[in-house]
Amino acid sequence: MADFGYTLWILILPLVTFVILGLFGMKIKGRMAGLTGTASLAVITALSYTAAISYFTGGGLADGVYQKIIPFNSVWLNLTDHLHIDMGILIDPISVMMLVVISTVSLMVHIYSLGYMKGEKGFERYYAFLSLFSFAMLGLVLATNIFQMYIFWELVGVSSYLLIGFYYDRPSAVAASKKAFIVTRFADMGFLVGILLLSFTTKTFDFVSLTALDGPAITSTGGALFLGMSLMTWSMLLIFIGGAGKSAMFPLHIWLPDAMEGPTPVSALIHAATMVVAGVYLVARLFPVYYFTAPEALHIIAWVGALSSLLAAIIATTQTDIKRVLAYSTISQIGYMIFSLGVSGYGDHDGLGFMASNWHLFNHAMFKALLFLGAGSVIHAVHSNYMTDMGSLRKYLPVTHITFLIACLTIAGLPPLSGFFSKDEILTAAFHHDKILFAIEYAVAGLTAFYMFRLYFSIFHGVDRHYHHTPHESPAVMTVPLIILAFGSVFAGFLPFSKLVTSDGVPFESHIEWSIAIPSILIGLAGITVAWVMYRKENALPDKIASTFRLSYRWAYNKFYFDEMYIFVTKKIIFKHISHPVAWFDRHIVDGTMDGIAWVTQSVSSMIKGFQSGQLQKYGYVFVTGAVALALLFIYIL
C-alpha cells in the first residue's frame, strides 16, 4: 500500500489560505490575494492528482480489490463507550475521484475569477470565501465517519451562503442566500436525526464499519418497525433528505435557481462539481447500507431522482435567463445521478448504476463547469443574463462559442463525448431495473438536448443584434479554463471507469449496449433538430407553440408555482395559523402569567411595607393586634 500521509495537506492548505485572506486580505493587494488563493488551489490540485494516480495505479489495490485506506485519524470527542467522533482522512475510489473533481473545477474557477471578478469590491473577501468553500467540500469527501461529514456538510452550507450573498448590497442576492440556507437547514435536520437513529442502531459513526458486509449496519435486523418500515429504513431515508436538500432534489429544489444571484464563477463552483453533488456522494458513500438494509429507501430515491430530472428539464425549456436554464439543467442532471444509484444493484455488473452515477458525476463536473463559465464569458461581453438580449455572438466570441458548443453536445449525450458514455450506462441500468423509470429518463434525454440547443442557438445564432458596445472575447485568464474544461468534456468518457469506481471495489468490464444507445442518440438528435428549427433563425414558431399550449407553457415558465406554494404554506398556514397563535399565547398567557405574579407580589409588598417602617408605635400596634388575633383563634378552637 502506498503512503497517503501527504493528503493531510489537502485540508490544511485551503484552511490556512482562508485564515490568511480572511484576516489580512485588506492588507494584501486585490490581485495578490487572488494569486495567493489560486496558487494554494494549484498545490491542492497537484496533491489530489498525485493521490489519484498513486491509488488507481496500484497503491490502493490489494488482491484485486480497491481498499479503504485511512492515513490519518484522531479521536476528537467521546460520546459513549462505543460512540466517538473522529477527525481523519479516508482514501477510497469515490473519495479520490471527488478530490480530482473538486480540485479541478475549483482551480478553474479560481483562475477564471482573476479576470471575471477583476475590480470588484471585496475581491479579497471573495477569494477567502472560495478557500473556505474548498476546505469544507474537501473535508466532506475525505471524512472517515458520518458525523465528521455532517460537520463539514454544515460548513459547506455556511460558505455557500456567504458566496451566494457575496453582493450583499443587492436585496435579491441577500434573499437568495437566506433561501438556500433555510431550505438546506430543514433538510439537514432530517440528516441529523437520521445519523442519530443510525448510530443508535449500529453503535458506530465509522464509514468502514458501516459499509462492511459483516459490519453492524448490514448484519443488523433493521430494528423495530414503524409505519411498516424498519428503523434502519427510516434512518436511511432521513439521511437521504439531507442529501436531497443539498442536491436540490424535488421538492427541496427551490433554492438552487435563486442561487444564480451569486457571481457566475460561484454558480459554476456550486452547481458543477461541489455542493450540489454532495447528496449523490452521500448516498454513494453509504450505498451498501442502502442496498442491503433499506431497499425501500433506494426505490424512493430512484423515483425522486427521476421526477426531479423530468420536472427540471420541462422548466428549463421555458426559461430565458441563461443562468437559470443551466440551474434547472443541473437539477435535472443531478436527478440522473440520484436515479442511477436508486436503480443500482451491488457488485460486478449488478452495480452498473453505481458506477454510472459516479461516472456521470465526474463528466458533469467538466461540462457543467464549462457551461457556467461560458455563460459568464457571454454575460461579461453583453452585460445581460437574458437570451432576448443576445444573438449571433459566435462572430464576436469564437473561443467561447466553440467550447460552449462542445459542452452542449456533451450534455446532449452524443458520441464520442463523455456525456454519451455515462448516460448510456445509466439508461442501461434503468432498462434492467424498471421500464417506467427508463422511459422517463429517455424523455429527459430528448428534453435535455432540446433546451440546451435552444440556449445555444439563441445565444450564438438567432437575431443579429446591434449591441451598444461591440462584444469581444474574454481575456486569456478566462478562456484558458474554458479550453481545459472542454478538453475534459471530450476525453473524460474514455476513462475506464468500471475498472476504477465500482460498488464493491472490484473492477469489471463494461460495454455499450447499442440497442439502448442508438435510440438515445436519435432522441438527442431529434431534440437538437427541433431546437434548430425553432431558434437558429428568428421566426414565429416558438410564440405560436407557446400560444397553442398556453396553460402548460405558463405553468412551466412559472416553475409550476412551487415558490408560490411554499410562500402560501409558510405565510398563510404556518405563520398565520401556527406562529401567530403561538406568539399570542407566549405574549399574553406566558408573559401575562409572569406579569400577574409580579403585580400580585408588588401589590402585597405595598400593603405590608408599613409593618417595617421603623416607628415603635406601629410595631406595638402590630404586636398587640397579632396577639389579640391569636388569642381569639385559640378561644375559638377550644
Summary of the structure (lengths in Angstrom):
residues: 638
radius of gyration: 30.0
end to end distance: 98.0
largest distance: 115.4
contacts: 2349
relative contact order: 0.07
helix: 75%
strand: 5%
